[in-house]
């Protein structure tokens, strides 16, 4: 698991508080593991996976705070946000900065 010290001092992150970090990094790890079940993911360097997790965690938190409303209703109070598909695209972009990702799992 990536430490908050790594996040602050190696990744140089400041978007996540120490309190919010464990949950955010755990969600990032779950997302990356899901990606690894369908794609071949290789690290470019020794810290690449940890750096990718930090970037993914920050993007997940940023997305939840700033996601776009695509439909609103007033009568029955209904709000619909942009789809999770757009989040997956953003997370994949974050991961590709640090990791090599190819479709299909190597046998």
HELIX and SHEET records of a PDB file:
HELIX    1   1 UNK A    4  UNK A    9  1                                   6    
HELIX    2   2 UNK A   18  UNK A   38  1                                  21    
HELIX    3   3 UNK A   48  UNK A   66  1                                  19    
HELIX    4   4 UNK A   84  UNK A   98  1                                  15    
SHEET    1   A 2 UNK A  39  UNK A  43  0                                        
SHEET    2   A 2 UNK A  99  UNK A 103 -1                                        
SHEET    1   B 2 UNK A  69  UNK A  73  0                                        
SHEET    2   B 2 UNK A  78  UNK A  81 -1                                        
END                                                                             
